[in-house]
Amino acid sequence: MMKQKRKELKKLPDSVRVDCINVNLLPFKNGVDDLFRRLSEAMEDSLSESIEKDNEVVFQFIRKGLDKLSVNP
């Protein structure tokens, strides 16, 4: 979805003429693109942290299982 929105943003014209005034949209486009980039990085960081936490839970489960299996009855 983010890639699609970025493509839509690139399709916007660089300037729009309103009556006799030209409005430059480049600062707006750059700002929105920067926000998309920051959001993407935040989502990647969040996903990475979540994966690391889940990984640690799995390793703890495996360690406990191996400890129980290594004990003689």
CHARMM internal coordinates of N, CA and C (Angstrom, degrees):
IC EDIT
DIST 1 N 1 CA 1.4455
DIST 1 CA 1 C 1.5326
ANGL 1 N 1 CA 1 C 110.37
DIST 1 C 2 N 1.3399
ANGL 1 CA 1 C 2 N 115.40
DIHE 1 N 1 CA 1 C 2 N -39.10
DIST 2 N 2 CA 1.4690
ANGL 1 C 2 N 2 CA 118.76
DIHE 1 CA 1 C 2 N 2 CA 179.85
DIST 2 CA 2 C 1.5290
ANGL 2 N 2 CA 2 C 110.57
DIHE 1 C 2 N 2 CA 2 C -63.63
DIST 2 C 3 N 1.3213
ANGL 2 CA 2 C 3 N 116.87
DIHE 2 N 2 CA 2 C 3 N -42.23
DIST 3 N 3 CA 1.4646
ANGL 2 C 3 N 3 CA 120.17
DIHE 2 CA 2 C 3 N 3 CA 179.89
DIST 3 CA 3 C 1.5212
ANGL 3 N 3 CA 3 C 110.41
DIHE 2 C 3 N 3 CA 3 C -62.72
DIST 3 C 4 N 1.3215
ANGL 3 CA 3 C 4 N 116.30
DIHE 3 N 3 CA 3 C 4 N -39.85
DIST 4 N 4 CA 1.4621
ANGL 3 C 4 N 4 CA 120.77
DIHE 3 CA 3 C 4 N 4 CA -179.95
DIST 4 CA 4 C 1.5284
ANGL 4 N 4 CA 4 C 110.19
DIHE 3 C 4 N 4 CA 4 C -64.15
DIST 4 C 5 N 1.3221
ANGL 4 CA 4 C 5 N 117.13
DIHE 4 N 4 CA 4 C 5 N -44.22
DIST 5 N 5 CA 1.4621
ANGL 4 C 5 N 5 CA 120.41
DIHE 4 CA 4 C 5 N 5 CA 179.86
DIST 5 CA 5 C 1.5310
ANGL 5 N 5 CA 5 C 111.26
DIHE 4 C 5 N 5 CA 5 C -65.92
DIST 5 C 6 N 1.3326
ANGL 5 CA 5 C 6 N 116.68
DIHE 5 N 5 CA 5 C 6 N -36.03
DIST 6 N 6 CA 1.4605
ANGL 5 C 6 N 6 CA 119.36
DIHE 5 CA 5 C 6 N 6 CA 177.30
DIST 6 CA 6 C 1.5274
ANGL 6 N 6 CA 6 C 110.55
DIHE 5 C 6 N 6 CA 6 C -65.08
DIST 6 C 7 N 1.3319
ANGL 6 CA 6 C 7 N 116.82
DIHE 6 N 6 CA 6 C 7 N -39.56
DIST 7 N 7 CA 1.4659
ANGL 6 C 7 N 7 CA 120.01
DIHE 6 CA 6 C 7 N 7 CA 177.59
DIST 7 CA 7 C 1.5280
ANGL 7 N 7 CA 7 C 110.72
DIHE 6 C 7 N 7 CA 7 C -64.37
DIST 7 C 8 N 1.3365
ANGL 7 CA 7 C 8 N 116.40
DIHE 7 N 7 CA 7 C 8 N -40.39
DIST 8 N 8 CA 1.4620
ANGL 7 C 8 N 8 CA 120.01
DIHE 7 CA 7 C 8 N 8 CA 177.69
DIST 8 CA 8 C 1.5242
ANGL 8 N 8 CA 8 C 110.45
DIHE 7 C 8 N 8 CA 8 C -63.05
DIST 8 C 9 N 1.3335
ANGL 8 CA 8 C 9 N 116.56
DIHE 8 N 8 CA 8 C 9 N -38.86
DIST 9 N 9 CA 1.4612
ANGL 8 C 9 N 9 CA 121.05
DIHE 8 CA 8 C 9 N 9 CA 179.25
DIST 9 CA 9 C 1.5246
ANGL 9 N 9 CA 9 C 110.59
DIHE 8 C 9 N 9 CA 9 C -63.81
DIST 9 C 10 N 1.3290
ANGL 9 CA 9 C 10 N 117.57
DIHE 9 N 9 CA 9 C 10 N -39.55
DIST 10 N 10 CA 1.4562
ANGL 9 C 10 N 10 CA 120.95
DIHE 9 CA 9 C 10 N 10 CA 179.82
DIST 10 CA 10 C 1.5253
ANGL 10 N 10 CA 10 C 111.66
DIHE 9 C 10 N 10 CA 10 C -67.96
DIST 10 C 11 N 1.3201
ANGL 10 CA 10 C 11 N 116.88
DIHE 10 N 10 CA 10 C 11 N -24.63
DIST 11 N 11 CA 1.4633
ANGL 10 C 11 N 11 CA 120.28
DIHE 10 CA 10 C 11 N 11 CA 179.95
DIST 11 CA 11 C 1.5303
ANGL 11 N 11 CA 11 C 112.23
DIHE 10 C 11 N 11 CA 11 C -75.91
DIST 11 C 12 N 1.3211
ANGL 11 CA 11 C 12 N 117.93
DIHE 11 N 11 CA 11 C 12 N -17.78
DIST 12 N 12 CA 1.4605
ANGL 11 C 12 N 12 CA 120.86
DIHE 11 CA 11 C 12 N 12 CA 178.82
DIST 12 CA 12 C 1.5258
ANGL 12 N 12 CA 12 C 109.61
DIHE 11 C 12 N 12 CA 12 C -64.17
DIST 12 C 13 N 1.3119
ANGL 12 CA 12 C 13 N 117.09
DIHE 12 N 12 CA 12 C 13 N 144.87
DIST 13 N 13 CA 1.4729
ANGL 12 C 13 N 13 CA 119.25
DIHE 12 CA 12 C 13 N 13 CA 178.51
DIST 13 CA 13 C 1.5326
ANGL 13 N 13 CA 13 C 110.36
DIHE 12 C 13 N 13 CA 13 C -69.64
DIST 13 C 14 N 1.3290
ANGL 13 CA 13 C 14 N 115.36
DIHE 13 N 13 CA 13 C 14 N 157.26
DIST 14 N 14 CA 1.4613
ANGL 13 C 14 N 14 CA 120.31
DIHE 13 CA 13 C 14 N 14 CA 179.70
DIST 14 CA 14 C 1.5259
ANGL 14 N 14 CA 14 C 112.50
DIHE 13 C 14 N 14 CA 14 C -75.07
DIST 14 C 15 N 1.3159
ANGL 14 CA 14 C 15 N 116.13
DIHE 14 N 14 CA 14 C 15 N -23.26
DIST 15 N 15 CA 1.4660
ANGL 14 C 15 N 15 CA 119.64
DIHE 14 CA 14 C 15 N 15 CA 178.00
DIST 15 CA 15 C 1.5286
ANGL 15 N 15 CA 15 C 108.87
DIHE 14 C 15 N 15 CA 15 C -149.60
DIST 15 C 16 N 1.3321
ANGL 15 CA 15 C 16 N 113.91
DIHE 15 N 15 CA 15 C 16 N 153.53
DIST 16 N 16 CA 1.4625
ANGL 15 C 16 N 16 CA 120.82
DIHE 15 CA 15 C 16 N 16 CA 179.28
DIST 16 CA 16 C 1.5206
ANGL 16 N 16 CA 16 C 107.47
DIHE 15 C 16 N 16 CA 16 C -128.00
DIST 16 C 17 N 1.3120
ANGL 16 CA 16 C 17 N 115.11
DIHE 16 N 16 CA 16 C 17 N 136.91
DIST 17 N 17 CA 1.4585
ANGL 16 C 17 N 17 CA 119.43
DIHE 16 CA 16 C 17 N 17 CA 178.68
DIST 17 CA 17 C 1.5244
ANGL 17 N 17 CA 17 C 108.76
DIHE 16 C 17 N 17 CA 17 C -96.22
DIST 17 C 18 N 1.3316
ANGL 17 CA 17 C 18 N 115.88
DIHE 17 N 17 CA 17 C 18 N 121.54
DIST 18 N 18 CA 1.4581
ANGL 17 C 18 N 18 CA 122.85
DIHE 17 CA 17 C 18 N 18 CA 176.18
DIST 18 CA 18 C 1.5147
ANGL 18 N 18 CA 18 C 107.00
DIHE 17 C 18 N 18 CA 18 C -115.77
DIST 18 C 19 N 1.3176
ANGL 18 CA 18 C 19 N 115.62
DIHE 18 N 18 CA 18 C 19 N 110.66
DIST 19 N 19 CA 1.4653
ANGL 18 C 19 N 19 CA 122.29
DIHE 18 CA 18 C 19 N 19 CA -173.38
DIST 19 CA 19 C 1.5277
ANGL 19 N 19 CA 19 C 108.99
DIHE 18 C 19 N 19 CA 19 C 53.95
DIST 19 C 20 N 1.3264
ANGL 19 CA 19 C 20 N 116.75
DIHE 19 N 19 CA 19 C 20 N -113.34
DIST 20 N 20 CA 1.4628
ANGL 19 C 20 N 20 CA 119.39
DIHE 19 CA 19 C 20 N 20 CA -178.58
DIST 20 CA 20 C 1.5326
ANGL 20 N 20 CA 20 C 111.89
DIHE 19 C 20 N 20 CA 20 C -105.88
DIST 20 C 21 N 1.3313
ANGL 20 CA 20 C 21 N 116.82
DIHE 20 N 20 CA 20 C 21 N 12.93
DIST 21 N 21 CA 1.4673
ANGL 20 C 21 N 21 CA 121.17
DIHE 20 CA 20 C 21 N 21 CA -177.16
DIST 21 CA 21 C 1.5319
ANGL 21 N 21 CA 21 C 109.47
DIHE 20 C 21 N 21 CA 21 C -113.72
DIST 21 C 22 N 1.3045
ANGL 21 CA 21 C 22 N 115.59
DIHE 21 N 21 CA 21 C 22 N 134.39
DIST 22 N 22 CA 1.4636
ANGL 21 C 22 N 22 CA 121.66
DIHE 21 CA 21 C 22 N 22 CA 174.56
DIST 22 CA 22 C 1.5288
ANGL 22 N 22 CA 22 C 108.40
DIHE 21 C 22 N 22 CA 22 C -95.55
DIST 22 C 23 N 1.3353
ANGL 22 CA 22 C 23 N 117.20
DIHE 22 N 22 CA 22 C 23 N 123.35
DIST 23 N 23 CA 1.4618
ANGL 22 C 23 N 23 CA 121.59
DIHE 22 CA 22 C 23 N 23 CA 179.15
DIST 23 CA 23 C 1.5213
ANGL 23 N 23 CA 23 C 107.92
DIHE 22 C 23 N 23 CA 23 C -104.26
DIST 23 C 24 N 1.3354
ANGL 23 CA 23 C 24 N 115.60
DIHE 23 N 23 CA 23 C 24 N 120.66
DIST 24 N 24 CA 1.4555
ANGL 23 C 24 N 24 CA 121.93
DIHE 23 CA 23 C 24 N 24 CA -179.62
DIST 24 CA 24 C 1.5279
ANGL 24 N 24 CA 24 C 108.91
DIHE 23 C 24 N 24 CA 24 C -81.99
DIST 24 C 25 N 1.3207
ANGL 24 CA 24 C 25 N 117.48
DIHE 24 N 24 CA 24 C 25 N 122.49
DIST 25 N 25 CA 1.4596
ANGL 24 C 25 N 25 CA 122.29
DIHE 24 CA 24 C 25 N 25 CA -178.80
DIST 25 CA 25 C 1.5265
ANGL 25 N 25 CA 25 C 112.95
DIHE 24 C 25 N 25 CA 25 C -98.68
DIST 25 C 26 N 1.3228
ANGL 25 CA 25 C 26 N 118.45
DIHE 25 N 25 CA 25 C 26 N -0.90
DIST 26 N 26 CA 1.4613
ANGL 25 C 26 N 26 CA 121.03
DIHE 25 CA 25 C 26 N 26 CA -178.42
DIST 26 CA 26 C 1.5363
ANGL 26 N 26 CA 26 C 113.01
DIHE 25 C 26 N 26 CA 26 C -59.63
DIST 26 C 27 N 1.3377
ANGL 26 CA 26 C 27 N 120.03
DIHE 26 N 26 CA 26 C 27 N -44.87
DIST 27 N 27 CA 1.4692
ANGL 26 C 27 N 27 CA 118.50
DIHE 26 CA 26 C 27 N 27 CA 177.59
DIST 27 CA 27 C 1.5352
ANGL 27 N 27 CA 27 C 112.26
DIHE 26 C 27 N 27 CA 27 C -60.97
DIST 27 C 28 N 1.3165
ANGL 27 CA 27 C 28 N 116.18
DIHE 27 N 27 CA 27 C 28 N -38.74
DIST 28 N 28 CA 1.4700
ANGL 27 C 28 N 28 CA 120.52
DIHE 27 CA 27 C 28 N 28 CA 177.64
DIST 28 CA 28 C 1.5286
ANGL 28 N 28 CA 28 C 110.43
DIHE 27 C 28 N 28 CA 28 C -63.86
DIST 28 C 29 N 1.3286
ANGL 28 CA 28 C 29 N 116.35
DIHE 28 N 28 CA 28 C 29 N -47.67
DIST 29 N 29 CA 1.4628
ANGL 28 C 29 N 29 CA 120.64
DIHE 28 CA 28 C 29 N 29 CA -179.20
DIST 29 CA 29 C 1.5271
ANGL 29 N 29 CA 29 C 111.10
DIHE 28 C 29 N 29 CA 29 C -62.36
DIST 29 C 30 N 1.3224
ANGL 29 CA 29 C 30 N 116.55
DIHE 29 N 29 CA 29 C 30 N -41.70
DIST 30 N 30 CA 1.4694
ANGL 29 C 30 N 30 CA 120.21
DIHE 29 CA 29 C 30 N 30 CA 178.91
DIST 30 CA 30 C 1.5225
ANGL 30 N 30 CA 30 C 111.22
DIHE 29 C 30 N 30 CA 30 C -65.45
DIST 30 C 31 N 1.3213
ANGL 30 CA 30 C 31 N 116.96
DIHE 30 N 30 CA 30 C 31 N -40.14
DIST 31 N 31 CA 1.4630
ANGL 30 C 31 N 31 CA 120.91
DIHE 30 CA 30 C 31 N 31 CA 179.02
DIST 31 CA 31 C 1.5214
ANGL 31 N 31 CA 31 C 111.97
DIHE 30 C 31 N 31 CA 31 C -64.75
DIST 31 C 32 N 1.3152
ANGL 31 CA 31 C 32 N 116.52
DIHE 31 N 31 CA 31 C 32 N -44.45
DIST 32 N 32 CA 1.4599
ANGL 31 C 32 N 32 CA 120.55
DIHE 31 CA 31 C 32 N 32 CA 179.13
DIST 32 CA 32 C 1.5252
ANGL 32 N 32 CA 32 C 110.29
DIHE 31 C 32 N 32 CA 32 C -66.34
DIST 32 C 33 N 1.3164
ANGL 32 CA 32 C 33 N 117.47
DIHE 32 N 32 CA 32 C 33 N -40.31
DIST 33 N 33 CA 1.4654
ANGL 32 C 33 N 33 CA 120.71
DIHE 32 CA 32 C 33 N 33 CA 177.84
DIST 33 CA 33 C 1.5293
ANGL 33 N 33 CA 33 C 110.32
DIHE 32 C 33 N 33 CA 33 C -62.59
DIST 33 C 34 N 1.3300
ANGL 33 CA 33 C 34 N 117.33
DIHE 33 N 33 CA 33 C 34 N -39.91
DIST 34 N 34 CA 1.4624
ANGL 33 C 34 N 34 CA 121.53
DIHE 33 CA 33 C 34 N 34 CA 177.09
DIST 34 CA 34 C 1.5308
ANGL 34 N 34 CA 34 C 110.37
DIHE 33 C 34 N 34 CA 34 C -63.05
DIST 34 C 35 N 1.3263
ANGL 34 CA 34 C 35 N 117.33
DIHE 34 N 34 CA 34 C 35 N -41.14
DIST 35 N 35 CA 1.4655
ANGL 34 C 35 N 35 CA 120.56
DIHE 34 CA 34 C 35 N 35 CA 177.72
DIST 35 CA 35 C 1.5253
ANGL 35 N 35 CA 35 C 110.85
DIHE 34 C 35 N 35 CA 35 C -63.98
DIST 35 C 36 N 1.3199
ANGL 35 CA 35 C 36 N 117.65
DIHE 35 N 35 CA 35 C 36 N -41.51
DIST 36 N 36 CA 1.4711
ANGL 35 C 36 N 36 CA 121.05
DIHE 35 CA 35 C 36 N 36 CA 176.40
DIST 36 CA 36 C 1.5236
ANGL 36 N 36 CA 36 C 110.56
DIHE 35 C 36 N 36 CA 36 C -60.35
DIST 36 C 37 N 1.3297
ANGL 36 CA 36 C 37 N 116.38
DIHE 36 N 36 CA 36 C 37 N -43.06
DIST 37 N 37 CA 1.4587
ANGL 36 C 37 N 37 CA 120.96
DIHE 36 CA 36 C 37 N 37 CA -179.55
DIST 37 CA 37 C 1.5290
ANGL 37 N 37 CA 37 C 110.65
DIHE 36 C 37 N 37 CA 37 C -63.21
DIST 37 C 38 N 1.3430
ANGL 37 CA 37 C 38 N 117.02
DIHE 37 N 37 CA 37 C 38 N -45.30
DIST 38 N 38 CA 1.4667
ANGL 37 C 38 N 38 CA 121.22
DIHE 37 CA 37 C 38 N 38 CA 179.20
DIST 38 CA 38 C 1.5296
ANGL 38 N 38 CA 38 C 111.55
DIHE 37 C 38 N 38 CA 38 C -63.20
DIST 38 C 39 N 1.3250
ANGL 38 CA 38 C 39 N 115.91
DIHE 38 N 38 CA 38 C 39 N -41.93
DIST 39 N 39 CA 1.4635
ANGL 38 C 39 N 39 CA 119.89
DIHE 38 CA 38 C 39 N 39 CA 178.40
DIST 39 CA 39 C 1.5172
ANGL 39 N 39 CA 39 C 110.59
DIHE 38 C 39 N 39 CA 39 C -62.87
DIST 39 C 40 N 1.3075
ANGL 39 CA 39 C 40 N 116.87
DIHE 39 N 39 CA 39 C 40 N -42.89
DIST 40 N 40 CA 1.4578
ANGL 39 C 40 N 40 CA 121.50
DIHE 39 CA 39 C 40 N 40 CA 178.80
DIST 40 CA 40 C 1.5288
ANGL 40 N 40 CA 40 C 110.81
DIHE 39 C 40 N 40 CA 40 C -61.20
DIST 40 C 41 N 1.3192
ANGL 40 CA 40 C 41 N 117.17
DIHE 40 N 40 CA 40 C 41 N -45.16
DIST 41 N 41 CA 1.4639
ANGL 40 C 41 N 41 CA 121.08
DIHE 40 CA 40 C 41 N 41 CA 178.51
DIST 41 CA 41 C 1.5198
ANGL 41 N 41 CA 41 C 111.17
DIHE 40 C 41 N 41 CA 41 C -63.79
DIST 41 C 42 N 1.3333
ANGL 41 CA 41 C 42 N 117.89
DIHE 41 N 41 CA 41 C 42 N -40.73
DIST 42 N 42 CA 1.4626
ANGL 41 C 42 N 42 CA 121.41
DIHE 41 CA 41 C 42 N 42 CA 179.29
DIST 42 CA 42 C 1.5219
ANGL 42 N 42 CA 42 C 110.59
DIHE 41 C 42 N 42 CA 42 C -64.45
DIST 42 C 43 N 1.3227
ANGL 42 CA 42 C 43 N 116.98
DIHE 42 N 42 CA 42 C 43 N -40.57
DIST 43 N 43 CA 1.4593
ANGL 42 C 43 N 43 CA 120.05
DIHE 42 CA 42 C 43 N 43 CA 178.71
DIST 43 CA 43 C 1.5266
ANGL 43 N 43 CA 43 C 110.88
DIHE 42 C 43 N 43 CA 43 C -66.35
DIST 43 C 44 N 1.3275
ANGL 43 CA 43 C 44 N 117.40
DIHE 43 N 43 CA 43 C 44 N -39.55
DIST 44 N 44 CA 1.4640
ANGL 43 C 44 N 44 CA 120.92
DIHE 43 CA 43 C 44 N 44 CA 177.88
DIST 44 CA 44 C 1.5209
ANGL 44 N 44 CA 44 C 110.78
DIHE 43 C 44 N 44 CA 44 C -63.92
DIST 44 C 45 N 1.3375
ANGL 44 CA 44 C 45 N 117.19
DIHE 44 N 44 CA 44 C 45 N -43.75
DIST 45 N 45 CA 1.4656
ANGL 44 C 45 N 45 CA 121.12
DIHE 44 CA 44 C 45 N 45 CA 179.05
DIST 45 CA 45 C 1.5252
ANGL 45 N 45 CA 45 C 110.73
DIHE 44 C 45 N 45 CA 45 C -62.64
DIST 45 C 46 N 1.3138
ANGL 45 CA 45 C 46 N 116.42
DIHE 45 N 45 CA 45 C 46 N -44.50
DIST 46 N 46 CA 1.4590
ANGL 45 C 46 N 46 CA 121.12
DIHE 45 CA 45 C 46 N 46 CA -179.60
DIST 46 CA 46 C 1.5267
ANGL 46 N 46 CA 46 C 110.79
DIHE 45 C 46 N 46 CA 46 C -62.68
DIST 46 C 47 N 1.3130
ANGL 46 CA 46 C 47 N 116.72
DIHE 46 N 46 CA 46 C 47 N -44.13
DIST 47 N 47 CA 1.4607
ANGL 46 C 47 N 47 CA 120.82
DIHE 46 CA 46 C 47 N 47 CA 178.71
DIST 47 CA 47 C 1.5257
ANGL 47 N 47 CA 47 C 110.86
DIHE 46 C 47 N 47 CA 47 C -64.08
DIST 47 C 48 N 1.3083
ANGL 47 CA 47 C 48 N 116.99
DIHE 47 N 47 CA 47 C 48 N -40.96
DIST 48 N 48 CA 1.4640
ANGL 47 C 48 N 48 CA 121.33
DIHE 47 CA 47 C 48 N 48 CA 179.13
DIST 48 CA 48 C 1.5221
ANGL 48 N 48 CA 48 C 110.64
DIHE 47 C 48 N 48 CA 48 C -62.17
DIST 48 C 49 N 1.3331
ANGL 48 CA 48 C 49 N 117.59
DIHE 48 N 48 CA 48 C 49 N -44.96
DIST 49 N 49 CA 1.4636
ANGL 48 C 49 N 49 CA 121.44
DIHE 48 CA 48 C 49 N 49 CA 178.56
DIST 49 CA 49 C 1.5185
ANGL 49 N 49 CA 49 C 110.85
DIHE 48 C 49 N 49 CA 49 C -62.92
DIST 49 C 50 N 1.3140
ANGL 49 CA 49 C 50 N 116.95
DIHE 49 N 49 CA 49 C 50 N -41.34
DIST 50 N 50 CA 1.4621
ANGL 49 C 50 N 50 CA 121.36
DIHE 49 CA 49 C 50 N 50 CA 179.12
DIST 50 CA 50 C 1.5271
ANGL 50 N 50 CA 50 C 110.94
DIHE 49 C 50 N 50 CA 50 C -62.90
DIST 50 C 51 N 1.3095
ANGL 50 CA 50 C 51 N 116.63
DIHE 50 N 50 CA 50 C 51 N -42.12
DIST 51 N 51 CA 1.4669
ANGL 50 C 51 N 51 CA 120.77
DIHE 50 CA 50 C 51 N 51 CA 178.85
DIST 51 CA 51 C 1.5269
ANGL 51 N 51 CA 51 C 110.51
DIHE 50 C 51 N 51 CA 51 C -64.19
DIST 51 C 52 N 1.3203
ANGL 51 CA 51 C 52 N 116.82
DIHE 51 N 51 CA 51 C 52 N -42.29
DIST 52 N 52 CA 1.4666
ANGL 51 C 52 N 52 CA 120.35
DIHE 51 CA 51 C 52 N 52 CA 179.08
DIST 52 CA 52 C 1.5311
ANGL 52 N 52 CA 52 C 111.00
DIHE 51 C 52 N 52 CA 52 C -62.02
DIST 52 C 53 N 1.3398
ANGL 52 CA 52 C 53 N 117.63
DIHE 52 N 52 CA 52 C 53 N -41.96
DIST 53 N 53 CA 1.4667
ANGL 52 C 53 N 53 CA 120.76
DIHE 52 CA 52 C 53 N 53 CA 178.91
DIST 53 CA 53 C 1.5178
ANGL 53 N 53 CA 53 C 111.00
DIHE 52 C 53 N 53 CA 53 C -64.99
DIST 53 C 54 N 1.3300
ANGL 53 CA 53 C 54 N 116.89
DIHE 53 N 53 CA 53 C 54 N -44.40
DIST 54 N 54 CA 1.4612
ANGL 53 C 54 N 54 CA 120.50
DIHE 53 CA 53 C 54 N 54 CA 178.32
DIST 54 CA 54 C 1.5230
ANGL 54 N 54 CA 54 C 110.95
DIHE 53 C 54 N 54 CA 54 C -63.52
DIST 54 C 55 N 1.3030
ANGL 54 CA 54 C 55 N 116.98
DIHE 54 N 54 CA 54 C 55 N -38.06
DIST 55 N 55 CA 1.4541
ANGL 54 C 55 N 55 CA 122.23
DIHE 54 CA 54 C 55 N 55 CA 178.07
DIST 55 CA 55 C 1.5231
ANGL 55 N 55 CA 55 C 110.52
DIHE 54 C 55 N 55 CA 55 C -61.50
DIST 55 C 56 N 1.3177
ANGL 55 CA 55 C 56 N 117.02
DIHE 55 N 55 CA 55 C 56 N -43.38
DIST 56 N 56 CA 1.4636
ANGL 55 C 56 N 56 CA 121.72
DIHE 55 CA 55 C 56 N 56 CA 179.58
DIST 56 CA 56 C 1.5313
ANGL 56 N 56 CA 56 C 110.41
DIHE 55 C 56 N 56 CA 56 C -64.43
DIST 56 C 57 N 1.3219
ANGL 56 CA 56 C 57 N 118.30
DIHE 56 N 56 CA 56 C 57 N -40.25
DIST 57 N 57 CA 1.4638
ANGL 56 C 57 N 57 CA 121.71
DIHE 56 CA 56 C 57 N 57 CA 178.48
DIST 57 CA 57 C 1.5285
ANGL 57 N 57 CA 57 C 110.08
DIHE 56 C 57 N 57 CA 57 C -62.51
DIST 57 C 58 N 1.3068
ANGL 57 CA 57 C 58 N 117.54
DIHE 57 N 57 CA 57 C 58 N -42.66
DIST 58 N 58 CA 1.4674
ANGL 57 C 58 N 58 CA 121.33
DIHE 57 CA 57 C 58 N 58 CA 179.27
DIST 58 CA 58 C 1.5254
ANGL 58 N 58 CA 58 C 110.36
DIHE 57 C 58 N 58 CA 58 C -64.59
DIST 58 C 59 N 1.3266
ANGL 58 CA 58 C 59 N 117.76
DIHE 58 N 58 CA 58 C 59 N -44.14
DIST 59 N 59 CA 1.4625
ANGL 58 C 59 N 59 CA 120.51
DIHE 58 CA 58 C 59 N 59 CA 179.09
DIST 59 CA 59 C 1.5257
ANGL 59 N 59 CA 59 C 111.28
DIHE 58 C 59 N 59 CA 59 C -62.47
DIST 59 C 60 N 1.3309
ANGL 59 CA 59 C 60 N 117.91
DIHE 59 N 59 CA 59 C 60 N -40.33
DIST 60 N 60 CA 1.4657
ANGL 59 C 60 N 60 CA 120.45
DIHE 59 CA 59 C 60 N 60 CA 177.70
DIST 60 CA 60 C 1.5219
ANGL 60 N 60 CA 60 C 110.49
DIHE 59 C 60 N 60 CA 60 C -62.87
DIST 60 C 61 N 1.3164
ANGL 60 CA 60 C 61 N 117.43
DIHE 60 N 60 CA 60 C 61 N -40.85
DIST 61 N 61 CA 1.4562
ANGL 60 C 61 N 61 CA 121.67
DIHE 60 CA 60 C 61 N 61 CA 178.59
DIST 61 CA 61 C 1.5331
ANGL 61 N 61 CA 61 C 110.37
DIHE 60 C 61 N 61 CA 61 C -62.29
DIST 61 C 62 N 1.3172
ANGL 61 CA 61 C 62 N 115.96
DIHE 61 N 61 CA 61 C 62 N -43.98
DIST 62 N 62 CA 1.4688
ANGL 61 C 62 N 62 CA 120.52
DIHE 61 CA 61 C 62 N 62 CA 179.92
DIST 62 CA 62 C 1.5255
ANGL 62 N 62 CA 62 C 110.37
DIHE 61 C 62 N 62 CA 62 C -65.07
DIST 62 C 63 N 1.3486
ANGL 62 CA 62 C 63 N 117.20
DIHE 62 N 62 CA 62 C 63 N -43.86
DIST 63 N 63 CA 1.4659
ANGL 62 C 63 N 63 CA 120.44
DIHE 62 CA 62 C 63 N 63 CA 179.08
DIST 63 CA 63 C 1.5235
ANGL 63 N 63 CA 63 C 111.17
DIHE 62 C 63 N 63 CA 63 C -60.08
DIST 63 C 64 N 1.3327
ANGL 63 CA 63 C 64 N 117.16
DIHE 63 N 63 CA 63 C 64 N -44.41
DIST 64 N 64 CA 1.4648
ANGL 63 C 64 N 64 CA 120.11
DIHE 63 CA 63 C 64 N 64 CA 179.41
DIST 64 CA 64 C 1.5224
ANGL 64 N 64 CA 64 C 110.73
DIHE 63 C 64 N 64 CA 64 C -63.27
DIST 64 C 65 N 1.3250
ANGL 64 CA 64 C 65 N 115.97
DIHE 64 N 64 CA 64 C 65 N -41.69
DIST 65 N 65 CA 1.4599
ANGL 64 C 65 N 65 CA 119.86
DIHE 64 CA 64 C 65 N 65 CA 178.48
DIST 65 CA 65 C 1.5163
ANGL 65 N 65 CA 65 C 111.89
DIHE 64 C 65 N 65 CA 65 C -63.15
DIST 65 C 66 N 1.3199
ANGL 65 CA 65 C 66 N 117.40
DIHE 65 N 65 CA 65 C 66 N -43.12
DIST 66 N 66 CA 1.4714
ANGL 65 C 66 N 66 CA 121.02
DIHE 65 CA 65 C 66 N 66 CA 178.72
DIST 66 CA 66 C 1.5181
ANGL 66 N 66 CA 66 C 111.30
DIHE 65 C 66 N 66 CA 66 C -65.69
DIST 66 C 67 N 1.3293
ANGL 66 CA 66 C 67 N 117.42
DIHE 66 N 66 CA 66 C 67 N -37.65
DIST 67 N 67 CA 1.4686
ANGL 66 C 67 N 67 CA 120.87
DIHE 66 CA 66 C 67 N 67 CA 177.21
DIST 67 CA 67 C 1.5212
ANGL 67 N 67 CA 67 C 110.53
DIHE 66 C 67 N 67 CA 67 C -62.54
DIST 67 C 68 N 1.3266
ANGL 67 CA 67 C 68 N 117.71
DIHE 67 N 67 CA 67 C 68 N -43.47
DIST 68 N 68 CA 1.4606
ANGL 67 C 68 N 68 CA 121.44
DIHE 67 CA 67 C 68 N 68 CA -179.78
DIST 68 CA 68 C 1.5282
ANGL 68 N 68 CA 68 C 110.85
DIHE 67 C 68 N 68 CA 68 C -68.31
DIST 68 C 69 N 1.3169
ANGL 68 CA 68 C 69 N 117.32
DIHE 68 N 68 CA 68 C 69 N -35.58
DIST 69 N 69 CA 1.4640
ANGL 68 C 69 N 69 CA 120.30
DIHE 68 CA 68 C 69 N 69 CA 179.54
DIST 69 CA 69 C 1.5236
ANGL 69 N 69 CA 69 C 112.19
DIHE 68 C 69 N 69 CA 69 C -73.33
DIST 69 C 70 N 1.3038
ANGL 69 CA 69 C 70 N 117.85
DIHE 69 N 69 CA 69 C 70 N -27.03
DIST 70 N 70 CA 1.4683
ANGL 69 C 70 N 70 CA 120.29
DIHE 69 CA 69 C 70 N 70 CA -177.55
DIST 70 CA 70 C 1.5185
ANGL 70 N 70 CA 70 C 112.64
DIHE 69 C 70 N 70 CA 70 C -81.88
DIST 70 C 71 N 1.3020
ANGL 70 CA 70 C 71 N 119.60
DIHE 70 N 70 CA 70 C 71 N -11.81
DIST 71 N 71 CA 1.4689
ANGL 70 C 71 N 71 CA 123.46
DIHE 70 CA 70 C 71 N 71 CA 179.49
DIST 71 CA 71 C 1.5330
ANGL 71 N 71 CA 71 C 108.41
DIHE 70 C 71 N 71 CA 71 C -78.32
DIST 71 C 72 N 1.3373
ANGL 71 CA 71 C 72 N 115.46
DIHE 71 N 71 CA 71 C 72 N 131.63
DIST 72 N 72 CA 1.4663
ANGL 71 C 72 N 72 CA 120.56
DIHE 71 CA 71 C 72 N 72 CA 176.94
DIST 72 CA 72 C 1.5305
ANGL 72 N 72 CA 72 C 109.91
DIHE 71 C 72 N 72 CA 72 C -75.39
DIST 72 C 73 N 1.3321
ANGL 72 CA 72 C 73 N 117.99
DIHE 72 N 72 CA 72 C 73 N 138.86
DIST 73 N 73 CA 1.4774
ANGL 72 C 73 N 73 CA 119.85
DIHE 72 CA 72 C 73 N 73 CA 179.72
DIST 73 CA 73 C 1.5153
ANGL 73 N 73 CA 73 C 112.01
DIHE 72 C 73 N 73 CA 73 C -71.15
END
COOR INIT
IC SEED 1 N 1 CA 1 C
IC BUILD
